[in-house]
Amino acid sequence: MLMVGALLSPAATASATPAAPEVPEPARIDLVLDLSGSMNENDAGGQTRLAAAKQAVSRIIDTAPEQAPLGLRV
């Protein structure tokens, strides 16, 4: 709340050259894929848990920012 107040104060808005916005680094993504025997059981959708997990991992990889550090553990 103090940061917002400082940004809205007259002294902060009177600056001649605004600071460049900071670009946050992409989040680090670490995926863990379970390959235990229980992953061969069917889930509620009728496919195996492993097939559902593989689909989820693929979606995450496909939609992750290109510069995001990505790790996969099995």
C-alpha positions as CSV (number, residue, x, y, z in Angstrom):
1,M,0.0,0.0,0.0
2,L,2.9,2.4,0.7
3,M,4.3,1.7,-2.7
4,V,1.0,2.7,-4.4
5,G,0.8,5.8,-2.3
6,A,4.4,6.8,-3.3
7,L,3.6,6.2,-7.0
8,L,0.6,8.5,-6.8
9,S,2.2,11.3,-4.8
10,P,2.8,14.7,-6.7
11,A,6.6,14.4,-6.3
12,A,6.6,11.0,-8.0
13,T,4.4,12.1,-10.9
14,A,6.4,15.3,-11.5
15,S,9.5,13.3,-12.7
16,A,10.8,14.4,-16.1
17,T,11.8,11.0,-17.3
18,P,9.8,8.0,-16.2
19,A,11.8,4.8,-15.2
20,A,11.7,1.9,-17.7
21,P,9.3,-0.8,-16.5
22,E,11.0,-3.8,-15.1
23,V,10.4,-7.0,-17.1
24,P,10.1,-9.9,-14.6
25,E,12.0,-13.1,-15.3
26,P,9.9,-16.1,-16.3
27,A,9.1,-18.5,-13.5
28,R,11.2,-21.6,-13.2
29,I,9.1,-24.6,-14.0
30,D,10.0,-28.0,-12.5
31,L,7.8,-30.9,-13.5
32,V,7.8,-34.3,-11.7
33,L,6.3,-37.2,-13.6
34,D,5.3,-40.2,-11.5
35,L,6.0,-43.5,-13.3
36,S,5.0,-45.8,-10.4
37,G,2.6,-48.8,-11.0
38,S,-0.4,-46.8,-9.7
39,M,-0.1,-44.6,-12.8
40,N,-1.4,-47.5,-15.0
41,E,-4.8,-47.3,-13.3
42,N,-7.7,-45.6,-15.2
43,D,-8.7,-42.2,-14.0
44,A,-12.2,-40.7,-14.1
45,G,-11.8,-39.8,-17.8
46,G,-11.3,-43.5,-18.8
47,Q,-7.6,-43.1,-19.7
48,T,-4.7,-44.2,-17.5
49,R,-3.3,-41.7,-15.0
50,L,0.0,-41.8,-16.9
51,A,-1.7,-40.8,-20.2
52,A,-3.4,-37.9,-18.4
53,A,-0.2,-36.8,-16.8
54,K,1.7,-36.9,-20.1
55,Q,-1.0,-34.8,-21.7
56,A,-0.7,-32.3,-18.9
57,V,3.1,-32.1,-19.1
58,S,2.8,-31.6,-22.9
59,R,0.3,-28.7,-22.4
60,I,2.6,-27.1,-19.8
61,I,5.6,-27.4,-22.1
62,D,3.7,-26.0,-25.1
63,T,2.4,-23.0,-23.2
64,A,5.4,-22.1,-21.1
65,P,7.2,-18.9,-22.0
66,E,10.1,-19.6,-24.4
67,Q,12.7,-18.2,-22.0
68,A,11.3,-20.0,-18.9
69,P,13.8,-22.4,-17.4
70,L,12.1,-25.8,-17.5
71,G,13.0,-29.0,-15.8
72,L,11.5,-32.5,-15.9
73,R,12.1,-35.3,-13.3
74,V,10.8,-38.8,-13.7
